[in-house]
Amino acid sequence: MTVDSTAHTPPRPHERGAGQGESRVPRGLRAVRSIAAVAAGLCVVALMCRSGLNHDVRYSLGGIRATHRAGLDASEIFVHRPLAYRWTIAGLDALTSGTVAEREALIRLVVVVLSLGAAWWLRAGLLRTLPRREAGAVAVAVGAALVCAPAWDFLQPEWLAVLLSTAAVGAALAGRRTAPAVSLSGVLLALAVLMKYTTASTALLALLVVVVLDRRRAVLSAAVAALATPAGLALAVRVEPREWRWLHEFSSLNPNSVFRTGFGAEQVHELGMSLVDEAVLFPVVALLPVTLTLLVRTSSGRTTPPSTHGPGRWSGSALIVSGLLVVVGTVVVQGQWFLYHLAQLPVLGAAFWALAVTRHLTVHGRAPAGPVGATALLGVAVPLVAGEPLARRTAHATAVCAVLAAVVLLALVAALTAARRPARPRRGTAVAAVVALGLATAIPAWPTTPYSFDIRHADFTARSRAQALRDLTHRLDGLRARVGPDTPVVYLAFGDIAYSLGNPTRCRYPSPAFLQRTSYDPDVAELTSFDENLDCLSDPAARYLIVDPGWFPLGRVAPAVREAVGAAFDCTGPTAFPAAGLLVCPHH
């Protein structure tokens, strides 16, 4: 059912006061605010463009670039990601040129523009069912959360699925004509699913949003997506027949999948640690209970003005809870506990925070002081605490969690008691809310913000990874000169070596995941893709073998791998390249 948001209802006195308060702001002050907002936005974008890409994206791009130089398309190679994802990042990469750092900055800038476009589209869609102020606030919050994507989330399949799903919600709601709107929305939802297939949870979350706002269009969008998703998979298999086999064998590379380990006490502990880590780094995630409370108290009932449309008292809260369950379910299924598997939560948290606070502002004439203050406090404190060395973070993790819990609890109490007594409208609280949300969503823009607080890759930051890339590229200059920049090679190394070295490879497995996994899972040697990966070692065109012993321990992989290496390459002489910690074995 579509709510008619054009119906006019007279504003309440405090609503008129709020509106007049905005109009009484001197023009000069409004200009200063606008300039300050634009300047802050440009600074954040500049910081994000300088932060580069994470190691997983470099892994995929390294394989795509190295094989492209040997004449292989992104559709023909295996880099741990489905075809739709490979084509997406290959397309982004094709728009860039220059040094490695310049290309990463350009990719960031292009995606910033796409993120802002998705947020604008979302606003256009929300205007059909939400008041203008609420639609604008939600769109700004979502745009800020997308632009300030966490370093480990950015350009991961999960994050791209969030971007596509945001656009899908806008597409479903914005169009005047239903058929084109739901068709485009369904295709975007299908693309979100095809990013990694487990990203179906993100598409489902987007559909739940549309269900709350326009049930008919949600059903039609879901029908289109249900047809477009298998069609997209069929197209991928038609383009590259191996895609179907890779889809089935890919799960064999993940020994931690819940389907292999079951779900017990260890998995519960890992899930809890991941959720706590996400909450510590992202205040809008930690404050979701506060957001839910504000929505329940302001979305309907006697305190809600008749002009408030969109999610009702329980639908918005049910959407938050359903979204959390969907996201958690996907994380559990994968069983790897990487924080980028929770990429939906910062965007979801920012959107509902903006909706709840704006609705409270509309109903009561002022933003809720407690929740806004807690958000601002965490927005300032988190970068300072998270920027500490890992050893100190680990030592004080319990204290940090206790303080966070106390802040959230106080904010929850403030939300429960907010506006219990009549209060005088204050126009300045809207500015305070904007500043608080800006501080909270901009945390990933800090170059010292870690990938996680104290679990996986907690010692990685955007600054450290950018410096590591510069150092690796510099160390590989000597190797590039030694073997020649255009000499074909075979990589037995993580994808960032191919990314930084750049030598071409004709192997469909530019980073040999199926060979490497046999170092701790011998069953992988029974897979067809293992045999195909093994054949790369007998390619006569490959003049050198590049081995990273830290990632690819030759002494522990399957015997067939060691035999193939010995038959084709001479790794007995002075093969070490200490500057980069690699072995460089010439072809016999």
N, C-alpha and C positions, 0 to 999 in steps of 0.2 A: 504494500500500500504506500502510495506517495503522499506525503503530507503537503498540503498547500501552504507554502510559506509566504504567500502574497497577501493572505488575509490580514486586514489591519485591525489592531487592537490598541486602544489608547495607552500610552506608557504610564507607569506609576510615577508618583512624584519624585522618588529618588532616581528613577530612570531618566526623567526629564532633567533632573539636577545634574546627573552624570553627563548627559549629553551636552547641557549648557556649559558644564564645567570645562569640557573639552574645547568648546567654541570660545570660552573666555581666555584660553591660553594665549598669551601675546604671540603675534606672528613671528617676532624675532626669536622667541624661545622655541617655537615649533621648528623654525629653520635650524636652530642650533641642535635640537634633538635629532632632526633628520640627518644633518651633516655628521653628527657623532655616530649615529647608527650606521651610516654608509661607510664611514672611516673604520669603525670596528669590524664591519663585515668584510671589508677589503683586507684588513690585517689578518683576519681569520683565514680567508681564502689563500692569502700569500703563505701563511704558515702551513696550511694543508698541502699546498702545491710543493712546498719544500720538504715535506715529510716522506715523500717517495712511496714505494710499494712494499708490501710485506713479502716474506720469503716464499710463501706459498704461491703468490701471484707471479713472482719472479721464476719460480719453478716451472709454471705452465708457460709463461712467455719465453723462457729460455729454450724450452723444447720446441715451441712453435717457430722461433726465429732460426734456431740451428737447423731444423729439418727443412724449413722454407728455403734456406740457402742451398740445400741439396736437391731442391725440386719437389719436395713433398708439401701437400696442402695440410692445413690444420685439421681437416677432416680425416686424414689418413694416419694420424699418430695417436699414441696413448700418453696422456699426461694426467691421469687420475681424474679427469673431468669429462662429462658428456659433450657431445658434438655441439649442442646449442651454446654451451659455455665457451668452448674453444673458438667457435666462430665469433662470438661476441667480443672476447678480448683480442682476438686477432684483428677484428675490424677496428677496434680502438687503437691498437698498435700501429695499424696501417696509416693512421692519421698523423703520426708523429715522425720526427726526424731529429738528428743532432746527436749529442752525447747521451750516454745512458741516463744521467741526471735530468737532462733537458727533456728526454722522451717521457720519463716518469712524471715530470711536472706537467707536461702537455696532456698526458692521460688524466691526471688529477683534474686539470682545468676543464677538459671536455666533460668529465663526469660531474663536476660541480654544476656546469650549465645544464646537463640533463637532470640533475637532482632538483634544481630550481624550476625547471620546466615541469617536472612531475608534481612538485608542490603547487605550482600555479594551476595546473590541471585539476589537482585535488580541490583547490579552493573553488574553482568554477563548478565542480560537481557538488560540493557541500552547500553552495549557495542555494541550491534547489530545496534543501530540507532544513538548513540551519540558519539562524540569524546571521547577518553579515559579519558582525563582530566575532561570533564564535567560529564561523567558517574561516575568516582571516587568521584568527589566532591559531587554530589547529594547523592550517596550511603553513604558517610561518614556523611553528614548532617542528613540524615534520621536515620542512626544508632545512632548518638549522641542524636537526639530527642527522639528516642525510649528508649535508655538506661537511659536517664535523664527524664523519664516520670514524670509528675507532680504527687504529692502524691495522690491527689483525683482522678486522671485519671487512675493510675496504676491498671491493672487487672480488671477494669470495663469492661462490655461487649463492650462499645464503643471503648475502647483502644485496647482490644483484636481483635476487628474487623479491626482496623488500622494495627495491626501487621500482621494479616492474609491477608489483602488486599495488603500490601507491598510485602509479599511473592507471592501473586497471580500475581502481575505485573511482578516480576522477573521470575516466572514460565512461564507466557505467552510468554515472549520475549526471554528467555535464550535458550530454547531447539532448537536443529537443526531440529528435526522432529516436524512438526506442530501438529499432532494428540495427542501425549503424552503431549506436552506442554500445549495445550488449555484444555485438559481433566483435568490435574492437576490444572491449573489455575481456571477452572470453579468450581471444587470441593472446592478449597480454598475460592473462592468468596461465594459459598453457605454456607460454615461454617461461614464466616463473617456475612452473613445475619441471620443465625440461632442463633448467639450469643444473639440477642435481637429482631430481626425482624425490629425494627426501624433502625438498623444498615445497612439496605439495602442501605441507603444513602452513607455509606462508600464504599460498594462494587461498587455502581454506579460511585463514584468518581474514584476508581481504574480503572474501565472500560474506563472512559473518558481519563485517562492517556494512556491506551493501544491504544485507538482509534487514538490519536494523533501520536503515534509511529508506529503502525502496525494495520491498519484498519481491515484487513482480520482476523488476530488472535483475535482481539477484538470481532468481531461478533461471531466467533466460541466459544470463551470463554464464552460469554454471553449466547449462546445457551446451552452450557453444564451447566452453573449455573442455567438457567431457568428450566432445568430438575432435577438437583441435589437438588435444594432448596425444592421443594414440596416432593421429595423423602425423604429428611432428616426429614421434618416435619412428613411425614407418618410413618417413622421409629420411631420417638419419641413417636407418639401416639400408635404405636404397642407395644413399650416397656412399656409405662405407659399411659393407656387410659385416665387418668385424665388430661393429658397434654393438650388435646383439650379444655376441660372445663376451665382449668386454663388460657389458652390463651385468652379465651373470657371474663372470669370474672376478669382477672388481671386489665383491664382498669377501672373497677369499684373502684379500690383502689386509683385511681388518680383523685381527684375531680377537679384538675386544667387543665385537658386536654382541648385543644382548642375546641374539639368536644362537650364539656359540657359547657364551659364558653363563647365560641365565641372568636373572635379576635378584641379587641377594644383598647382604649387608654392605659388601664392598661397593656395589653400584649405588646404593642409597647414599653412602658416604661421599662418593665422588660427585654425585648429582648435587648434594647439599653444598659441597665445597664450591662447585661451579656457580651455583645460584648466589651464594654469599659473595663470591669474588665479583660477580657481575653487579651486585647491589652496592658493594663498596666503591667500585669505580664509577658507577653511574647513578647519581642521586635520584633521577626520575624513575629509575627502576626500584630503588629502595623505598621510595615514597608512593609506590602503587597502592598500598593499603589506604594511605591518606587520600589519594586521588579518588579511590572508590568511595570512601566515606563522603567526600565533598559532593560527588555526583549524586549519591543517594539522597543527601540532604537538600540539594538545590534543584534537582531535575523535575520534581513534581510535588504534588501536595499543596498545602495552603501557602507555602513560601514561594511557589513558582509562579511567575507572572504568566498570563495567557499567551504572551507573545513568544514564549520559549518553545522551540520545536526540536525535532530530532530525537535522540535517544531519551527515553523516559526514565522514570525513577530506577527501574531494575534492569532495563535493557542494556544501558551503558555499562553497568556493573557486571552483568552477566557476560557481556562481551569481553571485559578485562579478564575475568576468571576463565572463560573458555579459551581465550588467547593464550593465557599462561599454561593451561593444560595441554593445548596443542603443541606449543613450543617445547615444553618439558618432555612430552611423549617422543618427539623427534630426536631430542638429545639423548634420551635413554636408548632408543633403537640403535643409534650409531655407536654409543658406548665409548667415545673417544674423549669426551669432556673438554673439548676445545671451546673457548669462549666465543669464537665466531659462529658456533652453532646456535648461539643465542642472539644473533644479530637483529632479530625482530624486536627485542625487548627495549633497547634505548629509543627506538622510533615510536613504538607503542606507548611507552611511558611518557615521552614528550608530548605526544598528541593528546592523550587523556589528561595530562596535567594542565595543558593549555585550555582544554575544554572545561574542566572542572573549575579552574580559577576564573576564567572568563565568565562562566555562568554564575558563579558566586558574585562577581563584580556587577553583573547585570541585575541580579536579584536584590542584592544588599547595598549596592552603591559603592562598594569598596572590595579590594582583594582580601582574601583571608590572611591575616598577618602571620599566624603561626606557621602554616605550610609554606608561605612565601619566604618567611625568614629562615626556616629550616633549609629550604632549597638554596638560598643565597649563601648560608653558612657552609653547607656541604660543597657548593660550587667553588668556594674559596679554599676550604680546608683540604678537599680530596687531592687537588694537584700538588699541594705542599707535602701531604703525607705520602702519596703515591710516588712522588719524585725522590723519596729517600732511597738510599742503597738497599738492595734486596735483603741483606742480612738484618738490617734494622727493621724493615717491614715485617719480615718473618718473626723476629723477636717480639714485636709489639702487635702482632695480628689479632690476638685475643682482645687486647685493650681497644684496638681500633673498632672491632666488631661490637664491643660493648658500648662504646660511645655512639656509634652509628645507630644501634638499637635504641638507645636512650633518646637520641634526637628524633628518630622516627616516632617513638612512642609519645613524646611531647607534642610533636606535630599532629599526631592522631587525636590526642586529647583536645588540642586547639581546634581541629576540624570538627570534632563532635560538639564543641561548645560555641563554635563560631556563629555570630549573629543571633545567639539565643536571646540577647537583649537588643533593642533597637540601637543603632549606632549612626552617627552622622556620616554621610557620604564623604569620601576623601578622594579627590581626583589623583593625588600623587601616588596612590597605591598601585594604580595601573602601571605607571612607569617602574615602580619597584618590582612588580611581577615580571615585567619584560626583562629587566636587568638580572633578576634571579634566574629566570629560565635561560638567559644568554650565558650566564656563568656556568650553569649546570651542563648545558649541551656543548659548550666549548671546551670541556675538559680534554677530549681527545686531541684538540689542537695544540695543547702543551707538548713540546718536544720531549719532555721527560715522563710523560704518561706511559706506564708499562703495558704490555700486551695483557697481562693479568696481574693481580695484586701479589699473590704469593704461591701460585700453582704453576701450570705449564707456561713456559716462556716468560716467566715473570721478570727475567733479566733483560728482555728485549724492549726497546723503546723505539719510536720513530727516529730519534736522533742517533741512537746506537746502530740501528740497522742501516741508516743512510751512510754513516761513517764506515761500517763494515763493508758495504758495497764499494765505496771509494777505495778502501784499503785493498780489497780483493782484486778489483779491476787494475789497480796499480801494480800489485804483485804478479798478476797474470800477464803484464806487458812483456816481461822477459820470456815467458813461455810462448806467447804469441809470436814473438820474433824468432824463437828457436824452431818452432814447427811450421811457421808460415801462417798468415791469417786466413788463407783460403784452402788449407790442406784438410781433406776429410779425415775425421777421427771417429772413434767410438767412445762414448762416455760411460764409465762406471762410476758415476758421481751424482750428487744431488743436482737438481736443475739449475741452481744459481751459478754453478760452474759454467755450464753452457751459456747462461745469460751473460756472464761477465767476459768469458773467453770469446765466444762468438763463432768458433770454427764450425763448419757445416758437418752434419752427420746424415747418412742415408738410413739410419736405423729408425724404425717406426716407434721405438721405445727409447727416446733420447735420454731419459733418465730411467735406468733399468729396474723398475720397481719389482717385476716378477722374479728377476734374478736376485736382487738384494734381499727380498723377503725370506729366501731359503736359509739365510743365516740364522733365523730363529723359528721358521715354520717350514719344515722339509716337505710338507704336503703340497706346497705351491708348485713343486717340481713336476707334479702330475698334470698340471694345466696346459692346455694347448698354447696359451699365450706365453708360457715359460719357454716352450720349444721355439716359438717364433722369435722371442727375444734372444734366445741363445744363438740363433742363426746369424744375428748381427755380428758376432765375433768372428765369423768366417767370411765376412765381406772383404774381397781383395782390394777394394778401392780405399778402405780405411788404412791410412798410413801410420796412425798412432792410436794407442789406447790410453785414455786419460782416466786414472783411478784415484778416487778419494778414499784412502784407507779408513778414515774416521767414519764414513758413512757406508762404505762397501768393503767389509773385512774379507779379503780374498781367502783367508785361512778358514773361514767359518761357513762360506756359502756351499751350495751343493757341489759334489765332486765333478759333475759334468761341466760346471762353469769353470772350475780351475783347469780342467783338461782342455777346454776350448781356448782358454786364454793362453795356456802354454803352447798349444799347437799353432797359434796364429801370431803371437807376439812374444818378443824377447824381453821378459821382465827380470832377467838374471843379472844384467849389467848395472852400470850406474844410472838407474832410472829415476831416482828421487829428484823432485823439484822442491827443495825445502821452503822456498819463499812462499809457496801456496799450500804446502803440506800435501802435495800430490805425487803420484807415480806416473811417469810418462814412458810407455813401453813402445818402441818402434816395431813395425810389422817385420816379420821374418823376410 
